[in-house]
């Protein structure tokens, strides 16, 4: 599966390596295009996952504000609920990203 923003492939991973949560697909950190995520100042805390870190997706003249996020330090209860530690996995805003098989 690929995550594409403005025609640029930002992440690519085998479907078996993705984590699906609440309609979002989370990509392993190693599958993210180097240098494409720039930290955003947006703050959010999920009631069950913990504090999120948002990113602007930047590359080849494109900037998509808050188009990606991850949970760098998950709550243990979130890991238990999902059945896998997905700390640092990156999800993409479906309004700004095309997910293609």
MDTraj code that builds the backbone (N, CA, C; nanometers):
import mdtraj as md
import numpy as np

residues = "UNK UNK UNK UNK UNK UNK UNK UNK UNK UNK UNK UNK UNK UNK UNK UNK UNK UNK UNK UNK UNK UNK UNK UNK UNK UNK UNK UNK UNK UNK UNK UNK UNK UNK UNK UNK UNK UNK UNK UNK UNK UNK UNK UNK UNK UNK UNK UNK UNK UNK UNK UNK UNK UNK UNK UNK UNK UNK UNK UNK UNK UNK UNK UNK UNK UNK UNK UNK UNK UNK UNK UNK UNK UNK UNK UNK UNK UNK UNK UNK UNK UNK UNK UNK UNK UNK UNK UNK UNK UNK UNK UNK UNK UNK UNK UNK UNK UNK UNK UNK UNK".split()
xyz = np.array([
    [0.0843, -0.1172, 0.0000],
    [0.0000, 0.0000, 0.0000],
    [0.0893, 0.1241, 0.0000],
    [0.0444, 0.2262, -0.0699],
    [0.1161, 0.3529, -0.0771],
    [0.0305, 0.4651, -0.0196],
    [0.0965, 0.5592, 0.0472],
    [0.0338, 0.6843, 0.0899],
    [0.0903, 0.7914, -0.0018],
    [0.0014, 0.8590, -0.0761],
    [0.0432, 0.9554, -0.1766],
    [-0.0181, 1.0917, -0.1453],
    [0.0669, 1.1932, -0.1394],
    [0.0226, 1.3306, -0.1160],
    [0.0658, 1.4134, -0.2367],
    [-0.0316, 1.4731, -0.3047],
    [-0.0052, 1.5585, -0.4214],
    [0.0850, 1.4872, -0.5234],
    [0.0579, 1.3585, -0.5450],
    [0.1324, 1.2818, -0.6438],
    [0.2661, 1.2286, -0.5971],
    [0.3037, 1.2553, -0.4732],
    [0.4324, 1.2101, -0.4196],
    [0.4086, 1.0927, -0.3251],
    [0.4791, 0.9824, -0.3475],
    [0.4689, 0.8673, -0.2575],
    [0.5446, 0.9017, -0.1293],
    [0.4709, 0.9087, -0.0198],
    [0.5277, 0.9444, 0.1092],
    [0.5610, 0.8200, 0.1916],
    [0.4830, 0.7142, 0.1719],
    [0.5069, 0.5898, 0.2450],
    [0.4645, 0.4734, 0.1566],
    [0.5334, 0.3616, 0.1742],
    [0.4980, 0.2406, 0.1002],
    [0.5309, 0.1201, 0.1866],
    [0.4309, 0.0327, 0.2039],
    [0.4492, -0.0851, 0.2893],
    [0.3581, -0.1975, 0.2421],
    [0.3967, -0.3185, 0.2750],
    [0.3112, -0.4339, 0.2496],
    [0.1884, -0.4238, 0.3415],
    [0.0717, -0.4611, 0.2914],
    [-0.0488, -0.4531, 0.3749],
    [-0.0344, -0.5257, 0.5082],
    [0.0383, -0.6361, 0.5102],
    [0.0550, -0.7124, 0.6343],
    [0.1334, -0.6350, 0.7409],
    [0.2091, -0.5331, 0.6988],
    [0.2900, -0.4546, 0.7919],
    [0.2166, -0.3334, 0.8484],
    [0.0982, -0.3042, 0.7951],
    [0.0197, -0.1893, 0.8405],
    [-0.0632, -0.2264, 0.9629],
    [-0.0959, -0.1261, 1.0414],
    [-0.1868, -0.1424, 1.1544],
    [-0.3118, -0.0612, 1.1218],
    [-0.4283, -0.1241, 1.1255],
    [-0.5541, -0.0535, 1.0981],
    [-0.6244, -0.0246, 1.2296],
    [-0.6505, 0.1044, 1.2520],
    [-0.7178, 0.1481, 1.3741],
    [-0.8162, 0.2583, 1.3383],
    [-0.9408, 0.2376, 1.3757],
    [-1.0448, 0.3393, 1.3593],
    [-1.0491, 0.3963, 1.2176],
    [-1.0333, 0.3109, 1.1179],
    [-1.0410, 0.3537, 0.9789],
    [-0.9129, 0.4134, 0.9233],
    [-0.8084, 0.4220, 1.0039],
    [-0.6793, 0.4744, 0.9588],
    [-0.5790, 0.3604, 0.9470],
    [-0.4887, 0.3727, 0.8507],
    [-0.3813, 0.2753, 0.8341],
    [-0.2520, 0.3403, 0.8816],
    [-0.1850, 0.2744, 0.9714],
    [-0.0597, 0.3230, 1.0279],
    [0.0573, 0.2499, 0.9632],
    [0.1510, 0.3272, 0.9075],
    [0.2675, 0.2742, 0.8382],
    [0.3863, 0.2662, 0.9341],
    [0.4653, 0.1591, 0.9262],
    [0.5863, 0.1517, 1.0092],
    [0.6800, 0.2684, 0.9774],
    [0.7505, 0.3190, 1.0788],
    [0.8379, 0.4349, 1.0575],
    [0.9402, 0.4161, 0.9449],
    [0.9927, 0.2967, 0.9292],
    [1.0959, 0.2718, 0.8267],
    [1.0422, 0.2821, 0.6844],
    [0.9088, 0.2866, 0.6682],
    [0.8500, 0.2920, 0.5336],
    [0.8181, 0.4341, 0.4883],
    [0.8487, 0.5324, 0.5713],
    [0.8185, 0.6724, 0.5408],
    [0.9331, 0.7330, 0.4603],
    [0.8989, 0.8059, 0.3568],
    [1.0008, 0.8721, 0.2739],
    [1.0831, 0.9681, 0.3596],
    [1.2122, 0.9498, 0.3546],
    [1.3059, 1.0311, 0.4329],
    [1.2858, 1.1801, 0.4054],
    [1.2745, 1.2600, 0.5114],
    [1.2668, 1.4049, 0.4992],
    [1.1315, 1.4606, 0.4601],
    [1.0302, 1.3750, 0.4484],
    [0.8993, 1.4233, 0.4023],
    [0.8082, 1.4727, 0.5149],
    [0.8400, 1.4397, 0.6391],
    [0.7570, 1.4812, 0.7517],
    [0.8291, 1.5876, 0.8337],
    [0.7610, 1.7004, 0.8536],
    [0.8160, 1.8098, 0.9336],
    [0.7230, 1.8332, 1.0526],
    [0.7768, 1.8359, 1.1740],
    [0.6919, 1.8511, 1.2925],
    [0.6008, 1.9737, 1.2840],
    [0.4776, 1.9534, 1.3258],
    [0.3765, 2.0586, 1.3306],
    [0.3608, 2.1038, 1.4760],
    [0.3019, 2.2182, 1.4956],
    [0.2753, 2.2662, 1.6316],
    [0.1399, 2.2196, 1.6839],
    [0.0630, 2.1500, 1.6011],
    [-0.0697, 2.1030, 1.6420],
    [-0.0569, 2.0005, 1.7544],
    [-0.1375, 2.0181, 1.8571],
    [-0.1376, 1.9263, 1.9715],
    [-0.2712, 1.8536, 1.9787],
    [-0.2639, 1.7258, 2.0144],
    [-0.3847, 1.6464, 2.0329],
    [-0.3505, 1.5290, 2.1237],
    [-0.4440, 1.4953, 2.2117],
    [-0.4273, 1.3764, 2.2950],
    [-0.5501, 1.2884, 2.2773],
    [-0.5274, 1.1672, 2.2321],
    [-0.6346, 1.0684, 2.2170],
    [-0.6655, 1.0112, 2.3552],
    [-0.7939, 0.9951, 2.3866],
    [-0.8289, 0.9438, 2.5187],
    [-0.7712, 0.8054, 2.5497],
    [-0.7486, 0.7234, 2.4475],
    [-0.6986, 0.5892, 2.4777],
    [-0.5586, 0.5600, 2.4245],
    [-0.5080, 0.6393, 2.3296],
    [-0.3731, 0.6150, 2.2772],
    [-0.2690, 0.7053, 2.3432],
    [-0.3073, 0.8269, 2.3789],
    [-0.2133, 0.9197, 2.4404],
    [-0.1860, 1.0392, 2.3512],
    [-0.0725, 1.1048, 2.3743],
    [-0.0370, 1.2275, 2.3022],
    [0.0091, 1.1947, 2.1603],
    [-0.0504, 1.2661, 2.0643],
    [-0.0129, 1.2498, 1.9232],
    [0.0898, 1.3542, 1.8855],
    [0.1669, 1.3227, 1.7835],
    [0.2589, 1.4195, 1.7227],
    [0.2149, 1.4354, 1.5775],
    [0.1807, 1.5575, 1.5401],
    [0.1377, 1.5862, 1.4021],
    [0.2553, 1.6322, 1.3180],
    [0.2417, 1.6076, 1.1864],
    [0.3453, 1.6463, 1.0910],
    [0.2818, 1.7113, 0.9688],
    [0.3539, 1.8095, 0.9139],
    [0.3227, 1.8597, 0.7810],
    [0.3994, 1.7715, 0.6839],
    [0.3343, 1.7345, 0.5739],
    [0.4017, 1.6570, 0.4702],
    [0.4581, 1.7563, 0.3693],
    [0.5888, 1.7484, 0.3466],
    [0.6572, 1.8448, 0.2618],
    [0.7440, 1.7707, 0.1608],
    [0.7425, 1.8207, 0.0373],
    [0.8315, 1.7636, -0.0631],
    [0.7975, 1.8098, -0.2022],
    [0.8975, 1.8316, -0.2836],
    [0.8795, 1.8688, -0.4236],
    [0.7819, 1.9853, -0.4407],
    [0.7956, 2.0878, -0.3561],
    [0.7114, 2.2058, -0.3673],
    [0.5725, 2.1921, -0.3061],
    [0.5473, 2.0847, -0.2368],
    [0.4155, 2.0588, -0.1780],
    [0.4246, 2.0675, -0.0257],
    [0.3227, 2.1277, 0.0360],
    [0.3117, 2.1230, 0.1811],
    [0.1667, 2.0943, 0.2173],
    [0.1450, 1.9840, 0.2874],
    [0.0121, 1.9464, 0.3344],
    [0.0141, 1.9559, 0.4867],
    [-0.0552, 2.0552, 0.5389],
    [-0.0524, 2.0846, 0.6830],
    [-0.1228, 1.9754, 0.7631],
    [-0.0542, 1.9288, 0.8674],
    [-0.1091, 1.8284, 0.9597],
    [-0.1625, 1.7054, 0.8859],
    [-0.0956, 1.6653, 0.7808],
    [-0.1426, 1.5530, 0.6987],
    [-0.1003, 1.4169, 0.7521],
    [-0.0180, 1.4154, 0.8574],
    [0.0272, 1.2884, 0.9147],
    [0.0396, 1.3021, 1.0658],
    [0.0285, 1.1880, 1.1346],
    [0.0461, 1.1892, 1.2798],
    [0.0921, 1.0525, 1.3268],
    [0.1471, 1.0524, 1.4462],
    [0.1852, 0.9266, 1.5103],
    [0.1711, 0.9431, 1.6612],
    [0.1875, 0.8325, 1.7298],
    [0.1875, 0.8308, 1.8762],
    [0.3239, 0.7787, 1.9196],
    [0.4175, 0.8699, 1.9513],
    [0.5534, 0.8264, 1.9837],
    [0.5631, 0.7432, 2.1121],
    [0.4776, 0.7738, 2.2091],
    [0.4787, 0.7014, 2.3365],
    [0.3361, 0.6603, 2.3707],
    [0.3000, 0.5432, 2.3267],
    [0.1643, 0.4932, 2.3489],
    [0.1402, 0.4555, 2.4943],
    [0.0156, 0.4672, 2.5336],
    [-0.0246, 0.4128, 2.6631],
    [-0.0224, 0.2606, 2.6519],
    [0.0181, 0.1943, 2.7582],
    [0.0240, 0.0475, 2.7565],
    [-0.1122, -0.0128, 2.7236],
    [-0.2188, 0.0501, 2.7698],
    [-0.3535, -0.0013, 2.7417],
    [-0.3845, 0.0028, 2.5919],
    [-0.3276, 0.0988, 2.5181],
    [-0.3467, 0.1051, 2.3722],
    [-0.2749, -0.0100, 2.3039],
    [-0.1540, -0.0390, 2.3493],
    [-0.0789, -0.1519, 2.2939],
    [-0.1548, -0.2813, 2.3200],
    [-0.2053, -0.2961, 2.4408],
    [-0.2817, -0.4157, 2.4763],
    [-0.4084, -0.4262, 2.3920],
    [-0.4764, -0.3151, 2.3719],
    [-0.6023, -0.3129, 2.2952],
    [-0.5798, -0.3523, 2.1492],
    [-0.4715, -0.3025, 2.0878],
    [-0.4427, -0.3298, 1.9470],
    [-0.3713, -0.4644, 1.9303],
    [-0.2980, -0.5055, 2.0334],
    [-0.2266, -0.6322, 2.0267],
    [-0.0873, -0.6211, 1.9683],
    [-0.0411, -0.4975, 1.9484],
    [0.0927, -0.4747, 1.8944],
    [0.1365, -0.3337, 1.9322],
    [0.2655, -0.3184, 1.9563],
    [0.3197, -0.1858, 1.9850],
    [0.3362, -0.1113, 1.8528],
    [0.2544, -0.0086, 1.8314],
    [0.2609, 0.0699, 1.7088],
    [0.3146, 0.2108, 1.7365],
    [0.3951, 0.2233, 1.8402],
    [0.4611, 0.3509, 1.8703],
    [0.5404, 0.3968, 1.7490],
    [0.5200, 0.5216, 1.7094],
    [0.5945, 0.5773, 1.5972],
    [0.5386, 0.5454, 1.4598],
    [0.4426, 0.4547, 1.4508],
    [0.3790, 0.4273, 1.3220],
    [0.3036, 0.5528, 1.2782],
    [0.2985, 0.5779, 1.1493],
    [0.2453, 0.7035, 1.0971],
    [0.1159, 0.6794, 1.0192],
    [0.0132, 0.7574, 1.0523],
    [-0.1136, 0.7560, 0.9789],
    [-0.1253, 0.8869, 0.9017],
    [-0.2104, 0.8853, 0.7995],
    [-0.2248, 1.0010, 0.7117],
    [-0.3697, 1.0462, 0.7039],
    [-0.3890, 1.1757, 0.6965],
    [-0.5213, 1.2362, 0.6851],
    [-0.5831, 1.1956, 0.5511],
    [-0.6943, 1.1235, 0.5513],
    [-0.7543, 1.0770, 0.4257],
    [-0.8064, 1.1899, 0.3377],
    [-0.8253, 1.3082, 0.3935],
    [-0.8693, 1.4223, 0.3111],
    [-0.7542, 1.4787, 0.2287],
    [-0.6306, 1.4476, 0.2678],
    [-0.5133, 1.5024, 0.1995],
    [-0.4256, 1.3950, 0.1359],
    [-0.4597, 1.2705, 0.1584],
    [-0.3741, 1.1592, 0.1172],
    [-0.4548, 1.0559, 0.0406],
    [-0.3963, 1.0045, -0.0644],
    [-0.4545, 0.8900, -0.1354],
    [-0.3837, 0.7646, -0.0862],
    [-0.4615, 0.6647, -0.0444],
    [-0.4052, 0.5355, -0.0100],
    [-0.4359, 0.4407, -0.1248],
    [-0.3312, 0.3841, -0.1820],
    [-0.3447, 0.3016, -0.3018],
    [-0.2838, 0.1655, -0.2752],
    [-0.3590, 0.0612, -0.3099],
    [-0.3069, -0.0763, -0.2947],
    [-0.2004, -0.1060, -0.3972],
])
top = md.Topology()
chain = top.add_chain()
for i, resn in enumerate(residues, 1):
    res = top.add_residue(resn, chain, resSeq=i)
    for name in ("N", "CA", "C"):
        top.add_atom(name, md.element.get_by_symbol(name[0]), res)
traj = md.Trajectory(xyz[None], top)
